[in-house]
Amino acid sequence: MENFKVLYVDDEIINVQLFKMMFRNTFEVATAGSGAEGLQILQNDSRINVVISDWKMPEMDGVEFILKVKEMKPDMCCFMLSSYLVFQELQPMIDEGIIKYYFQKPFDKVLIPAKIKEFLGQ
């Protein structure tokens, strides 16, 4: 999966560091500590083809962030991740294809790359 670049957005620095560490040998990882920072990175890096966002963040939550991502880049493959059980709240977005899949924290080293491959047709 070396040809994939994933943007992971989370306001908790420990999660950002952990994600980077866990997946650095699986795919290229860019990180952001907020939705606003994530949007800036997306504007400046055309190699990103996957976005994974935490749901609960201050100022701009993951849902708001992903909706803005989809405005900028309608074909972006977006995933949500949270330690909260929010599947019901996200189901309409999954049904509409805005969010491809919802991951539960802690990070699953097997499931996350498998779902990325699945939704990118690999």
C-alpha positions as CSV (number, residue, x, y, z in Angstrom):
1,M,0.0,0.0,0.0
2,E,3.0,2.3,-0.5
3,N,1.1,4.3,-3.1
4,F,-1.5,5.5,-0.6
5,K,-1.2,8.6,1.5
6,V,-3.6,8.8,4.4
7,L,-4.4,12.0,6.3
8,Y,-5.3,11.3,9.9
9,V,-7.0,14.1,11.8
10,D,-7.3,14.0,15.6
11,D,-7.1,16.7,18.3
12,E,-5.4,14.4,20.8
13,I,-1.7,14.4,20.1
14,I,-1.2,11.0,21.6
15,N,-3.6,9.5,19.1
16,V,-1.9,11.3,16.2
17,Q,1.5,9.9,17.3
18,L,0.2,6.4,17.9
19,F,-1.5,6.3,14.5
20,K,1.7,7.5,12.8
21,M,3.7,4.9,14.6
22,M,1.3,2.0,14.0
23,F,0.9,2.6,10.3
24,R,4.2,4.1,9.1
25,N,5.2,0.8,7.5
26,T,1.8,0.2,6.0
27,F,1.1,3.5,4.1
28,E,2.4,7.1,4.0
29,V,0.8,9.1,6.8
30,A,0.1,12.9,7.1
31,T,-1.5,14.1,10.3
32,A,-3.4,17.2,11.5
33,G,-4.4,18.2,15.0
34,S,-7.7,19.9,13.9
35,G,-10.2,20.0,11.0
36,A,-8.9,23.4,9.9
37,E,-5.3,22.1,9.7
38,G,-6.5,19.0,7.9
39,L,-8.2,21.1,5.2
40,Q,-5.0,23.1,4.7
41,I,-3.0,20.0,4.3
42,L,-5.5,18.6,1.8
43,Q,-5.3,21.8,-0.2
44,N,-1.5,21.6,-0.4
45,D,-1.0,17.8,-0.9
46,S,-2.6,16.3,-4.0
47,R,-1.2,12.8,-3.1
48,I,-3.6,12.2,-0.2
49,N,-6.3,9.7,-1.3
50,V,-7.7,8.7,2.1
51,V,-8.9,10.8,5.1
52,I,-9.5,9.3,8.5
53,S,-11.0,11.7,11.1
54,D,-11.7,11.5,14.7
55,W,-15.4,12.3,15.5
56,K,-15.2,14.4,18.7
57,M,-13.0,17.5,18.1
58,P,-13.3,21.1,19.3
59,E,-14.3,23.9,16.9
60,M,-14.9,21.5,13.9
61,D,-16.0,18.0,14.6
62,G,-15.2,15.1,12.3
63,V,-18.6,15.2,10.6
64,E,-18.2,18.9,9.7
65,F,-14.6,18.3,8.6
66,I,-15.6,15.4,6.3
67,L,-18.4,17.4,4.8
68,K,-15.9,20.2,4.0
69,V,-13.5,17.6,2.6
70,K,-16.2,16.3,0.3
71,E,-17.0,19.9,-0.9
72,M,-13.3,20.3,-1.8
73,K,-12.7,16.8,-3.1
74,P,-15.9,14.9,-3.8
75,D,-14.1,11.7,-4.7
76,M,-12.0,11.6,-1.5
77,C,-12.3,8.3,0.4
78,C,-13.3,9.3,4.0
79,F,-13.5,7.3,7.2
80,M,-14.6,8.2,10.7
81,L,-12.9,7.0,13.8
82,S,-14.0,7.4,17.4
83,S,-13.9,5.9,20.9
84,Y,-17.6,6.7,21.2
85,L,-20.3,4.4,19.9
86,V,-21.7,6.7,17.3
87,F,-22.6,4.3,14.6
88,Q,-26.3,5.4,14.6
89,E,-25.4,9.0,14.2
90,L,-23.1,8.2,11.3
91,Q,-25.3,5.6,9.5
92,P,-27.0,8.2,7.2
93,M,-23.6,9.5,6.1
94,I,-22.4,5.9,5.5
95,D,-25.6,5.1,3.5
96,E,-25.0,8.2,1.3
97,G,-21.4,7.2,0.7
98,I,-20.0,10.3,2.4
99,I,-18.2,8.2,5.0
100,K,-17.1,4.7,3.8
101,Y,-16.7,3.1,7.1
102,Y,-16.6,3.8,10.9
103,F,-13.7,2.5,12.9
104,Q,-13.8,2.2,16.7
105,K,-10.8,3.1,18.8
106,P,-8.3,1.7,19.7
107,F,-6.8,1.5,16.2
108,D,-7.1,-1.9,14.5
109,K,-3.8,-2.6,12.7
110,V,-5.5,-5.1,10.4
111,L,-9.0,-3.7,9.8
112,I,-7.9,-0.1,8.9
113,P,-5.6,-1.1,6.0
114,A,-8.0,-3.8,4.8
115,K,-11.0,-1.4,4.6
116,I,-8.8,1.2,2.8
117,K,-7.8,-1.4,0.2
118,E,-11.4,-2.5,-0.1
119,F,-12.8,1.0,-0.8
120,L,-10.0,2.0,-3.1
121,G,-10.5,-1.1,-5.1
122,Q,-7.2,-2.8,-4.3
